[in-house]
Amino acid sequence: MDKPHDRPGVIAPPPLIALVALLLGLALDWLFPFHILRGIFGFWPRLILGGILVATGIVTAAAGRSAFVHAGTNIQPWKPALTLVTEGIYARMRNPMYVGLTLLLFGLAVALASDWMLILAVPAVLLLHFGVVKREERYLEATFGESFRAYLRKVPRYGVPAGVGHARKPS
C-alpha cells in the first residue's frame, strides 16, 4: 500500500476540473447568454475550428496516456508515480494529457458557441496549472531528484512548436 506522502496531492482530478467548467459554462450560457462566439464565427467555421481543437486535444492526451501505460506507471495523478516517463510525446512536452484536456475544453467551447465555457476555461487552466501541475512537479522532484531536474531543463512544461525557441529554465 502506498504512503500518504507518496502522492502529488493534486487539488482535484483534472477531468473533473474540465467537466465543471464545461457544465457550468453550458448552464450559464442557458441562463445568461452572450452570443459573442455566434457573432464572430459562423456555424461551419466554428464547427471546423472546434473540431480541429477537439481532435488535436484527444490525440495529444491519448499519446500521453499511451506513454504512461507503456511505461507501466499510474495514469491518475492522485496515485504514486512508479517511473519517470520521458519518452514519446513526453520528450517534447511534460504535460500532454493536460494540454490535450485544455484543447478539448476550448474546442468544445468554440464548437458549441459557449461563451461562458470559454470564459470558465481560463480559471480551469489556472487551477490545472497551480493545483495539479505545480504540485505534481514538486512531488516528482522529491521522488526522482536529479533525473527529474534534468528533464525539467530539457523539456518544456506545455511544449512549443518544433523550431520555436528552446526550453526555458523551469519556474
C-alpha positions as CSV (number, residue, x, y, z in Angstrom):
1,M,0.0,0.0,0.0
2,D,1.3,3.5,-0.8
3,K,2.1,6.0,1.9
4,P,0.1,9.2,2.0
5,H,3.2,11.3,1.3
6,D,3.8,9.2,-1.8
7,R,1.2,11.1,-3.8
8,P,1.4,14.5,-5.6
9,G,-1.6,15.9,-3.6
10,V,-3.4,17.4,-6.6
11,I,-6.3,19.6,-5.8
12,A,-8.8,17.6,-7.9
13,P,-8.8,15.1,-10.8
14,P,-8.1,17.1,-13.9
15,P,-11.1,15.7,-15.9
16,L,-13.3,16.8,-13.1
17,I,-11.9,20.4,-13.3
18,A,-12.7,20.4,-17.1
19,L,-16.1,18.9,-16.6
20,V,-17.1,21.5,-14.0
21,A,-16.0,24.3,-16.4
22,L,-18.0,22.6,-19.3
23,L,-21.2,22.0,-17.3
24,L,-21.2,25.3,-15.5
25,G,-20.4,27.1,-18.8
26,L,-23.3,25.5,-20.5
27,A,-25.7,26.3,-17.6
28,L,-24.6,29.9,-17.6
29,D,-25.0,30.1,-21.4
30,W,-28.6,29.0,-20.9
31,L,-29.2,31.4,-18.1
32,F,-27.2,34.5,-19.3
33,P,-26.4,34.1,-23.0
34,F,-23.9,36.4,-24.6
35,H,-23.9,35.0,-28.2
36,I,-20.4,36.5,-28.8
37,L,-18.9,33.4,-30.4
38,R,-22.0,33.0,-32.6
39,G,-21.5,36.6,-33.8
40,I,-17.8,36.1,-34.5
41,F,-17.8,32.8,-36.2
42,G,-20.5,31.3,-38.5
43,F,-21.7,27.8,-37.8
44,W,-19.4,25.9,-40.1
45,P,-16.2,27.8,-39.3
46,R,-17.0,27.4,-35.6
47,L,-17.6,23.7,-36.0
48,I,-14.4,23.1,-38.1
49,L,-12.2,25.1,-35.7
50,G,-13.8,23.5,-32.7
51,G,-13.4,20.0,-34.3
52,I,-9.8,20.6,-35.0
53,L,-9.1,21.7,-31.4
54,V,-11.1,18.7,-30.0
55,A,-9.3,16.2,-32.3
56,T,-5.9,17.6,-31.5
57,G,-6.7,17.5,-27.8
58,I,-7.8,13.9,-28.0
59,V,-4.8,12.8,-29.9
60,T,-2.4,14.7,-27.6
61,A,-4.0,13.3,-24.4
62,A,-4.2,9.8,-25.8
63,A,-0.5,9.9,-26.7
64,G,0.3,10.9,-23.1
65,R,-1.9,8.2,-21.7
66,S,-0.4,5.6,-24.0
67,A,3.2,6.5,-22.9
68,F,2.1,6.1,-19.2
69,V,0.5,2.7,-20.0
70,H,3.6,1.6,-21.9
71,A,5.9,2.7,-19.1
72,G,3.7,0.9,-16.5
73,T,3.0,3.9,-14.3
74,N,-0.2,5.2,-12.8
75,I,-2.2,7.5,-15.0
76,Q,-4.2,9.0,-12.2
77,P,-2.3,12.0,-10.7
78,W,-3.5,11.2,-7.2
79,K,-1.7,7.9,-7.2
80,P,2.1,7.4,-6.8
81,A,4.4,7.7,-9.8
82,L,6.1,4.4,-10.4
83,T,8.5,5.7,-13.1
84,L,9.5,9.0,-14.7
85,V,8.1,9.0,-18.3
86,T,10.4,10.9,-20.7
87,E,9.8,9.1,-24.0
88,G,7.4,9.6,-26.8
89,I,5.3,12.8,-26.6
90,Y,6.9,13.4,-23.1
91,A,10.2,14.1,-24.9
92,R,8.5,17.2,-26.4
93,M,6.2,18.3,-23.6
94,R,5.9,17.4,-19.9
95,N,2.1,17.6,-19.7
96,P,0.4,16.3,-22.8
97,M,-2.6,14.9,-21.1
98,Y,-3.4,18.4,-19.6
99,V,-2.6,20.2,-22.9
100,G,-5.0,17.7,-24.6
101,L,-7.7,18.3,-22.0
102,T,-7.3,22.1,-22.4
103,L,-7.5,21.9,-26.2
104,L,-10.6,19.6,-25.8
105,L,-12.3,22.1,-23.5
106,F,-11.5,25.1,-25.7
107,G,-12.6,23.1,-28.8
108,L,-15.9,22.2,-27.3
109,A,-16.5,25.9,-26.2
110,V,-15.9,27.0,-29.8
111,A,-17.9,24.3,-31.5
112,L,-20.8,24.7,-29.1
113,A,-20.6,28.6,-29.2
114,S,-20.4,28.5,-25.4
115,D,-19.1,31.9,-24.4
116,W,-19.3,31.0,-20.7
117,M,-17.4,27.8,-21.2
118,L,-14.7,29.7,-23.0
119,I,-14.5,32.2,-20.1
120,L,-14.5,29.4,-17.5
121,A,-11.8,27.6,-19.3
122,V,-9.4,30.3,-18.1
123,P,-9.8,29.6,-14.4
124,A,-9.9,25.9,-15.1
125,V,-6.5,26.2,-16.8
126,L,-5.1,28.2,-13.9
127,L,-6.5,25.6,-11.5
128,L,-4.8,22.8,-13.5
129,H,-1.5,24.7,-13.5
130,F,-1.4,25.7,-9.8
131,G,-3.5,22.9,-8.3
132,V,-2.2,20.0,-10.4
133,V,0.9,20.6,-12.5
134,K,2.9,22.6,-9.9
135,R,2.0,20.1,-7.2
136,E,3.0,17.2,-9.4
137,E,6.3,18.9,-10.3
138,R,7.2,19.3,-6.6
139,Y,6.3,15.6,-6.0
140,L,8.2,14.3,-9.0
141,E,11.3,16.3,-8.0
142,A,11.1,14.9,-4.5
143,T,10.6,11.4,-5.9
144,F,13.0,11.3,-8.8
145,G,15.5,14.0,-7.8
146,E,18.2,14.9,-10.4
147,S,16.6,12.8,-13.1
148,F,13.5,15.0,-12.9
149,R,15.5,18.2,-12.7
150,A,17.5,17.2,-15.9
151,Y,14.1,16.5,-17.6
152,L,12.8,19.9,-16.5
153,R,15.8,21.6,-18.1
154,K,15.4,19.7,-21.3
155,V,11.6,19.6,-22.0
156,P,9.1,22.5,-21.8
157,R,6.2,22.2,-19.5
158,Y,3.5,22.6,-22.1
159,G,5.5,22.2,-25.3
160,V,6.4,24.6,-28.1
161,P,6.1,24.1,-31.9
162,A,9.2,22.5,-33.4
163,G,11.9,25.0,-34.1
164,V,10.5,27.7,-31.9
165,G,13.0,28.8,-29.2
166,H,14.5,26.5,-26.6
167,A,13.1,25.0,-23.4
168,R,13.5,27.7,-20.7
169,K,14.6,27.2,-17.2
170,P,11.6,25.9,-15.2
171,S,9.8,28.4,-13.0
